[in-house]
């Protein structure tokens, strides 16, 4: 279906996103070292990992003429070649990790502060996917994203 292009973690809410070559996904928790691994930092206990499509970031840059670095949307995984909205309500694998897509990850106020405020409107229904980690393991850039039947 698609691939993971970049992996990011942030140790605390609002902290700078740090790119990782790999990250440990902990079932029922989050990525080791990421703010969402602490249940107190999640909107819901199940929102443990976030993804966004590289293609949507590129479309924003092209349509707005504004730059946007890949870490600025503040999602853990940047994908390519997969429509994340179609994985909402489904289970899928990223490498050896099994995820369940729970909800669209709509842009918030912090998203607007960290990017451009006009980006908030653009990324509605394009802001990514919030997930639960069903089966943990190691995530690496280049891992395949594959929907489960």
N, C-alpha and C positions, 0 to 999 in steps of 0.2 A: 504493500500500500504506500508506504512512505518511509522516511528516515528521520532520525534525530540529528539535527545539525549542530546545536549548541545546548549546553547544560549550564544553568546558573543557580546559585544559592545566595541567600542573604541571611546573615546570622540573627538579624533583628528587623522589626518593622521599620521601613524607611532607610535601612542601611544599604550601602552600595551593593549591587549585585556582583558576585564574583564568579567568573567563568571557570568551569571545571572540565577536565578531560573525561572524568567519570565521577559517578556519585553512587552511594549506597542508598537504595530505596528500602525503607523498613516498613513491612506490612502493618497496616493500621496506624501508622505514625506519620511518615514523611521522609524527606531526604536528610540523611545524617548531616548536621550542621546548619540546616535551613530553618528559618523562623517558623514555618508551618509544621515542623516536627513537634512543636509545642502546641497542644490543643488550645491553650489560652489565646493563641495568635490566629486561630481560624474562625471564620464566620459560623461554621458548623463543624462538629468533630470529624466529619467525613472528608472535608476538603483538605487533602494532604499534599497535593501536587497540582501544578498548573502547567498548561501547554498553550502555545500560540503558533500559528502558521507563518512561516517566513514570507510566503506569498502575500499575506495581508499587510505585513510591515512594508514590503516593497511597493504594494499598491498604494499605501498611504503616502509614501515618499514621492511616488510618481504623480499622484493626483494633487498633492498639496504643494509640492516643490520644497517642502521642509525636510531637513535631515532627521533621521531617527536611528539611533544605534540599536542593535538587536537586544541589548539588555534593558533598554528603557521601558518597554511594556511591563517589566518586572514579572515575567513568567519563568518557571523553572526550566521548561524544555521548549526549544524552538524547533519546529518540524518543517519538513518540506515534502510535497507530494501526497499529502493526506488532508482530507476535509474533516476537521475536528468536530464540527457541528454534527456530522453524521455518526460520531461515536458517543454522543450524549445518550445515556440510557443503555449503553452496551459495554461489554467487557472486551478488552483488547490487550495485546502484548506489545511491550517495547523491549526488544531483546528478551532477556529471561524474566522480566518483571511483568506481572499481570495487573492491569489497572481496570477500574470501572469508571466510565465517564458519568458524572453526576449532574452537572449543571454548566451552562455557558458561563464563561468568566467575563462578565461585563466590566467595562472600564469604570474606575472609581475616581474620586477626587484626587487621590495620590497619583494615579495614572496621569491625570491632566497636569498636575504640578510638576511631575518628573519629565513630561514630554511637552506637548503644547495643548492648550485647552481645546482647540478645534479637533484634536485627535480623539477626544472622548466621544464626540458625535460620530466620527468616522468608524470607530471600532465597536460600536453597538452591533451585536450579533457577529462580530469578527474578532472579538477580544480573546478568544481561546476557550479552553475547557478546564473545569475543575474536576479532579479525580480523587478516588479512594485507591490506596495501594492494597490490592487483594493478596498478592504474593510478592514478597520482596526479592531483592537481588541487586546485581550491579548494573547500572546504566552507563552506556558509553556513547560518545558521539559516533554516528554511523549506524547505530542499532536500528533495526527495522521496526516499523510500526505496523502491526497486523491485527485486523479485527478477528475476533473469535466468532465461530458460528452460533 
